[in-house]
Amino acid sequence: MDASGGAALGESGRLDLRQLSVLSGREFCQAFTDQMALGFGADLVTVSLLQVAEADYLKVVASWFDGLQLGDFEYDARGAPCHDVVLSGAAQVVPDRVQQLYPEDAMFIEENINSYAGVPLKNAAGAVVGLVQAAWRREPGEALAAEAVAHMQQFAPRLGAELAGLQQVAALTALAKGPGSLPLRAALQQLAEQLQKAFRVRFAFIAEFNADRPDGYRVLAACEGGTTVAGIEDAVVPYQGTPCSFLREGEPFLVPEGLQEMFPAQAHMRAPGLHSYLGVPLRDAEGQLAGHFALLHDREIGEDISKDPLIGVFARRAGLVLQRRRAERRRRQAEQALLLRHKTESLGLLAGTIAHEFNNLLASMQGGSELALAHLEAAHPAVAHVQMVGDGLRDSARLMRQLLGYARGGGTPQPEACDLNRIVRETLALVPSECKLGKAVVLDLAGGELTAQIDPAQAGQLLMQAVLNAVEAIGPGAGTVTVATRRISLSAAERRRLLKGRKMPAGDCLLLEVRDTGGGMGQDTMARIFDPFYTTKPGGRGLGLAAAMGIISSHRGGLAVDSREGGGSIFRFYFPAGTADAERTPDADARPVLRRDQARRFLVVDDEETVRRAVAGLLQLRGCEVVQADGYDAALAQLQAQGPFDGAVIDMSMPGRGGWETLARLLQVQPGLNAVMMSGFAFSAAEAGFPELNGVQVLDKPFTKEKLYKALFR
């Protein structure tokens, strides 16, 4: 309304312009309705909003009817004069007999309405968004009706703007109930476009709080000048030196003007000439900060925008979209963890079977090579070749130990109270400089001691594998591997992100972290890095990280990996900080009584003939008499026929009745039998159902003659 119109209306004295000038939104519409009814003696005055995508239905947002405010309600406009006003986009005046002209308007007939005046309300684009109307039971007279229409027409632009805002709020509120079935990326981009258009700013973007890198935020979608900004998705932007850093306090942040002067380090703001900023934090259903959206403009952003109800609507909808994004990410993580667990179990079973069979072969070859060396003169030309065979067998045995480490979760750890920081320092001191390939290995250790029940040998092996893997992942040129330790509290959200150990108890734990500045990994590689024999390195065996997973599993710990192509990788290993119960050892009197003098007659029990012959040959080198048996029945028969024996060497895994059951039966016949178990894939006596035999020594195949003699001749 221009100044002359305002002056003319003010002189009429029918409306209180001072009151109307300080109101907005629904309050303005209701005040205008009240004043029109009182000023012109109307029995009914309403301001109504066209429903979204429903031209025939109106929603009353402000009303006066016989002195009462009716509140919000919807009605079908068809058959009523208001319907003609909306469709024609022009004012309608019916000075009398409105019931005869609109006989289908039941309300007018019921309330005996006789005269009517209506004016359409339009938005800035000229589209009809609603109407304002007045009705009388008596005839108001031509002059009064014309004056009422003039007032409505004078205020129509203002009322139209208010309704357009309410219509926009209504539409966005409906959207805020949920992002619908749109894919996440499309929903975020749609929201960014709506933000930019709704507030008519130059640039708008939506970002997510980055839990893995709390010093920065991740941009999810952006819109500039009505166009989607491509290539910005998932970009991580540091908070330092940006206006977004203030949003971490959880409150909106407004820079109405002077943005470049306040944040001079942000060069990207100078090119498009951005001068103002409004950032709004976003929260999840639990009230935790989830991200933010920001508006940037080349002109001033007024404080009125920051208080606009649309801001709250957008914040709620954006929060829902981020919540959906987080839920989908958790679902994918759960699926990956489940897939990894199933893969670990199946591959572990396969690895154990392969290792057991292969170790049996190695055991016979190891024994055969040692027997050959024992019968060759020192100067014999074949000695060097046999020794070479022995070296190869030891390398093969080392490879099988790694495979077994994966298959049985790293083996049974021998935990002891030790400082994780000390393990890190001692392990890295053992890494030869040539193995670092010119890369810097930096320590970022927590202050003081980080003490917990850990197997230091296994933890050192895990760290060594992780560091060497990180060094190789960097590739040619310079790079940095950072090893960090911390005592942290593992939250429920962090447990859900674990690839291994998702059921770790919440609370304190020790974190061992290995970060590299390499090229990172894609999703396909991430899904397979813990598979035995999987490697991307030429000549690699692919057992290092598989064994590392076995070790962390045996400690009932956790494992998480963060990596993306071009962004390096972070491996996080979690050890429970609570005191771990060490493997219980049976009391001495519960173990078989072992002979400590040199044994002479031995029983060797194994279903593999080559292994039996090799072990028997090594014992015969010590001048022992050896009797062989291929299983439970043969061993029992030999003991009954040729016993007693000074000792027995028994294979743990045999067809039918296994080694632990065989030993238990032999001890019934000859109590105190000095026995040693051997296996290519050992499992404890307790696991086999014979906890009373837990003190019996176990030799892992393949073993040297020195280890065999040490076990028997104690």
Sequence and secondary structure as in RCSB ss.txt:
>XXXX:A:sequence
MDASGGAALGESGRLDLRQLSVLSGREFCQAFTDQMALGFGADLVTVSLLQVAEADYLKVVASWFDGLQLGDFEY
DARGAPCHDVVLSGAAQVVPDRVQQLYPEDAMFIEENINSYAGVPLKNAAGAVVGLVQAAWRREPGEALAAEAVA
HMQQFAPRLGAELAGLQQVAALTALAKGPGSLPLRAALQQLAEQLQKAFRVRFAFIAEFNADRPDGYRVLAACEG
GTTVAGIEDAVVPYQGTPCSFLREGEPFLVPEGLQEMFPAQAHMRAPGLHSYLGVPLRDAEGQLAGHFALLHDRE
IGEDISKDPLIGVFARRAGLVLQRRRAERRRRQAEQALLLRHKTESLGLLAGTIAHEFNNLLASMQGGSELALAH
LEAAHPAVAHVQMVGDGLRDSARLMRQLLGYARGGGTPQPEACDLNRIVRETLALVPSECKLGKAVVLDLAGGEL
TAQIDPAQAGQLLMQAVLNAVEAIGPGAGTVTVATRRISLSAAERRRLLKGRKMPAGDCLLLEVRDTGGGMGQDT
MARIFDPFYTTKPGGRGLGLAAAMGIISSHRGGLAVDSREGGGSIFRFYFPAGTADAERTPDADARPVLRRDQAR
RFLVVDDEETVRRAVAGLLQLRGCEVVQADGYDAALAQLQAQGPFDGAVIDMSMPGRGGWETLARLLQVQPGLNA
VMMSGFAFSAAEAGFPELNGVQVLDKPFTKEKLYKALFR
>XXXX:A:secstr
  HHHHHHHHHH SS HHHHHT  HHHHHHHHHHHHHHHHT SEEEEEEEETTEEEEEEEEEEEETTB   SEEE
E TTSHHHHHHHH S EEE S HHHH TT HHHHHTT  EEEEEEEE TTS EEEEEEEEESS   HHHHHHHHH
HHHHHHHHHHHHHHHHHHHHHHHHHHT  TTS HHHHHHHHHHHHHHHTT SEEEEEEE SS TTEEEEEEEEET
TEE TT TTEEEE TTSGGGGGGGSS EEE S HHHH TT GGGTTTT  EEEEEEEE TTS EEEEEEEEESS 
  HHHHT HHHHHHHHHHHHHHHHHHHHHHHHHHHHHHHHHHHHHHHHHHHHHHHHHHHHHHHHHHHHHHHHHHH
S TT THHHHHHHHHHHHHHHHHHHHHHHHHHTTTS    EEEEHHHHHHHHHHTS GGGGTT EEEEE  SS  
EEEE HHHHHHHHHHHHHHHHHHH SS  EEEEEEEEEEE HHHHHT SB TT  SEEEEEEEEEE S    HHH
HTTTTSTT  SSTT  S HHHHHHHHHHHTT EEEEEE TTS EEEEEEEE S         GGGS     S   
EEEEE S HHHHHHHHHHHHHTT EEEEESSHHHHHHHHHHH   SEEEEES  SSS HHHHHHHHHHHSTT  E
EEEESS   HHHHT GGGTTSEEEESS  HHHHHHHH  
